[in-house]
Amino acid sequence: MASVFENEQGEGQQHEMAEPPEMEGQEDAMEGEGDMGDEEDPAYMAATELMLSKLYEEGAAQGIAEALKAAPSVTDGIVDQSMALADVMEQATQGSVPDELAMSFVIDIVQEVVDIGQAAGVKIGPREIADSVREVLANVIETLGGDSTAVRQEMSQLNPDEVGAAAMQFGGQ
């Protein structure tokens, strides 16, 4: 399988995920917030389980929450943390998520980052979600060596409230 986050030359963008500080009592509050979808592919399910483990059992969710609170904008924070988590997951799974499920998995990642932010008290509305989904998808396309202009243009013409709601429903199937 071609890497979801690397271009044909094996080059990928690097994103730094915030280091997780101590997390006391918040794992239970955040755990289960986002239902990652009902994809039945074994590699997809394994990647989802691994992501949730890294977030909640290994404590990365607290680092993401802190990074979202400190971000210059909510959208920037969601995009940066989603791409960082996507990079971590790409390495951890060695690209095992099938190509046809890659964008679904990326949207699941965005959803989980949003859920973490909301559980931590970050105000995230449909516009921020829509803008974040658009930018994350565009970043993945660019990382693969593609042109993201069409995605950005098409998504910017859609109602952000509807896109944000649809992205959260899609990711939470």
Buried (B, 14 or more C-beta within 10 A) or exposed (E): EEBBBBBEEEEBBEBEBBEBEEBEEBBEEBBEBBBBBEBEBEBBBEBBEBBBEBBBEEBBBBBBBBBBBEBEEBBBBBBBBBBBBBBBBBEEBEBBBBEEBBBBBBBBBBBBBBBBBBBBEBEBEBBBBBBBBBBBBBBBBBBBEEEBEEBBEEBEEEEBEEBBBBBBEBBBE
